[in-house]
Amino acid sequence: MMKVVRSLALAGGAAVFYGSVIERHAFTLRRFEVPVLSPGSDPIRLLHLSDLHVIPRQHRKIAYIQALAALKPDIVVNTGDTNSDPDGIPAVMGALGPLMAASPGAFVPGNNDYYAPQPKSPLNYFKPKRAPGKRAHDMPWPELAKTMADAGWVDLTHVRTTIEAAGRTLALAGTDDPYLRRANYELIAGPADPTAAVRIGVIHSPEPPLLQRFADDGYDLVLAGHTHGGQVRIPFGPAIVTNCGIDRNRARWLHPWDDRMWFHVCAGLGSNPFSPIRFACRPEASLLRLVPRAS
């Protein structure tokens, strides 16, 4: 019996070491094709970033984000939880600066853009999801949002707008953070622009009722993050938890929502600084190649 206990302890220790020292630095680019354009259209290359959780000392992650500019995407969309340090705005802008100089972009906030991450027991993730309690607004989200907007990216917090990319008009609409129950879809409700080349919804947490609202309004694709892909997954299996309303089998990557709309959940490049581990779930960005629908 003691041998079994020792073996389990060694295996657990090895898994923690691998997840916290090796895999959480194994930054990966995922590539997907999304059939959402009109027949005969040229592809649009969209870089989806999420959950960067930037801290100034994370030099490897910052360098990886900077290097993504070499992809020369037609547009970049960032679905929140960008900053994890109250003094982190210069580090965030240093990471995103090359992308901002190279491509148009848009963003929404996540819960950790409003509130600094805090230490908590991992067991909390297995409890029923509740509305977060009241906390002090101790993250400089208004300043970060203004800084990113001044650099040229569009703040989609309860905004409907269009962006020119790849020589075409893209219709985008976003909400405030659903996880904090700040999302008010009524502020952007209504049929999506039928004249746009593609219609894209942008949110932080992939909550099914919100996804359905976008589908009902005729959006082609919704981008979200928040889940970290589960962060710790069963190898070759689903996430253990999602920390939101989406089911464990769709905690990351591209999925059809219905017979028309798709949604993509980026597993993100970071983690809560108090639980710096990724297991069977590499930190990642996604390059989405928007292509024509089947005729």
N, C-alpha and C positions, 0 to 999 in steps of 0.2 A: 504493500500500500504506500509506504514512504517513497519507494522508487517512482511510483505513478505520480505522486504529489510533486516530487522533485522535477520529473519530466515536464509536467504541466507548467510548473513555475518557470523552468528554463525556456519553454516554448513561448510562454506569455512575455517573459522578459525580452526574448529575441524579437517578438512581434512589435513590442513597444519601441525597442531600439530602431528597428527597421522603419516603422512609421514616423517616428519623431526625428530621426537623423538622416535617413536616406530618402524615403518616398516623398516627404513633404517638400523636398528640394528638387524632385524629378519633374520639373516643369515641362508640360506637354501641350502641343497644339493639336486639337481635334479638327477634322475636316468633314463637313456634311454638305450634301446637295439638297436644296429645298425647292420643290417644284411649285412656285407661286407666281411666276410671270406669265404674261400672255404668250401664246405660240409665236415663235419666230423672234422673240426678244433675245438680245445679247445678255449674258450673265451679269450679275451684280455681286461683287465680293464684299461681304459684311463681316467685320471682325467683332465678335461678341466677347466682351470682358465682364467679369463680375467678381465680387467678393475678393478684391485685391488685399484688403486689410493691411494697408501699407504702414510699416513702422520704419523710421529713418535708418535703423541699423541693418535692415534687411537688404544688403547690397546685391546679393545674387538675384533676388526677386526683382528688384528695381532694374537691374541690368537686363533681365529677361524681358520685362515689359518694354523697355526702351528699344530692344532689338526687334520687337514686333513691327516697328515702323518699316522695316525692310520688306514686309509683305505687301506694302502699298495698297491697303484695302480701299475700296471705293467709299466706305463709310465705317465708322466705329460706333458701337453702342455699348454703353457701360451701365449695367443694371444694379449698381449700388454696393454698399458696404466697401467703399473705396479706401477709407481712412480708419486707422485704429490707434491714433496717437493725437492727443489734443494739440500738440505742436507739430503735427505731421504734414501741414499743407505744403511747405517747400519740398518735402520728399515726394509727395503725391505728384506735384507739378513736375518735378525732375523726372519721375518715372513716365508720366504721360506726355511730357513736352514734345518728344520726337513724333509721336502719333498725332498730336494736335497740329503740329507744323505740316504734316503730310496729308491729313485726311479730314473731311468734315466729320462731326460726331454729335452724339446726344447722350444724355444721362438722366438717371433718376436716383433718389436717395434710398439707402437701406437703413435698417434699424440702428446699426452701429455707426452710421454717419451722424445720428442724433445723440446716441448714448455710448459712452466708452465701454468696451467689453469689460466684463467683471468675472472674477473667478467664481465658478459654481460647480457643483457635483455633476459628473456625466450622467448620473441617474436621473437628473431632472429631465433629460431628453426623452425618457421612457414614460414620463407622467403625461396625463391628458393635457393637450395644449390649452393654455389660458392666456387671457390678455395680459401683457406685461404690466407690472405695477408702475406707479408714478415714480419717476426719478428726475434728478436735476439734469437740465440740458447742458451737459458738460463737454460736448464736442462742437467744434466751430463749423457746423454745416452751412449756415448762411454765408460765411466767408469763403468756404471751399466752393460752394455752388457759384458764387459771384466770380471767383478766380477762374474757374473752368469756363464759365460763360464769357468772361472777358477775353479768354484765350481763343474763343471761337466756337466752342461746342454749345449745343442748345440744351437748356434746362427744360426737361419735359414734365416737370412736376405739375400735374393737372393742366397740361397744355396739349392742344392739337395744333399741328403745324405741318409744313412741307419743307423738305430739304432737297437741294439739287445735288445729285451724286451720279457719277457715271453717265452724265449727259441726260439724266431723266429726273422726273419729279417723284420723290418718295413721300408718302403721307405717313406721319408718325403721331402717335398719341401716347401719353404716359400718365401715371398716377403717382401720388405720394405712397409711402411704404404701407403695404397691406398688413404686414406682420404687427405693426404698431396700431393697426386699425385707423390709419390716417388716410387711406385711399377713399376717395369719393368719386365714383365713376360718373355720377350725374354731371360733374363739372366738364366732362369730355364726351358725354353721351351723344349719340346720333350716328346716322349712316356714315361710314368711312368714305373718303373722297373717291368717287368712281373713276375720275380722270387720271389718278396717279398710276405710276407703273407698278407699285406695290404698296400695300397698306400694312403697317407694322405697329403693334402695341408693345409698350415697354413698361414693365413692372419689376419690383424687387422679388417679392415672394409669390410663387405660382399657385395662387389660391383658385380652386376650381370655379367658384361663382364668378370671379373676376374674369377668368378665361372665357367663360360662357358669355359674358357681356360683350367682350371683344368679338367673339364669333357671331353673336346676334347682330352686331353692327357692321359685319362684312369685312373684318380684318383678315388678312391672309396668313399672318405670322405674329406670334407673341413671343417676346424674349423675356426671360426671367433668370433669377439666380437664387440666392439665399440658402439653398439646401446644402451647399458644398458637395453635392452629389451623394450625400449621406456622410461624407468625410471618413467614416469607418464602415466598410462594407464587408459582406460575406464574399470571400473570393469567388469570382465567376457567378455571383448571385446578386440579389438586390441589396439596396441600402437597408440598414437596420432601422434607422429612423430618418424622417425628412424635416422635422421641426416646422411643419406647415401642413396644409390640407391636401397636398398632392400625395398620391399613393407611392409606396416604396419602389415599385417597378418603373416609375417615371420620374425618379428623383434627379436625373441628369439626362442630357443629350436630346435628340430630336424625336418628336412623337406627333402623330396626327391627333388633332382634337376631335374633329368630325370629318365629314366627307369633303371639306374645303379648307379649313384652317389647320395650321401646324403650330406647335409651340416648341421652343428650345430652352432647356434649362442648362445654363453653364455651371459646371461644378466649381468654377472659381480657382483663383491662383493662391489664395491665402487660407488662413484659419484663425480662429480666436486665439490671441496670444497666450491665453491661459490654458488652452488645450491644443498645443502645436503638434498635431499628429494627423497624418493621412495614411489610411491603410486600405489597400485594394481600391484606391480612389485617388489617382494622381492629381496634383494641382494643374489646372489647365485653362487655356483660352480656346475659343472656337472660331474657325474661319468658315463661315457659311457661304456657299456659292448658290445664290438664288438663280434658278433656271426656269425655263418655260414648263408650264403644266403639260401633261399629256393631252394631245388634241383628240 
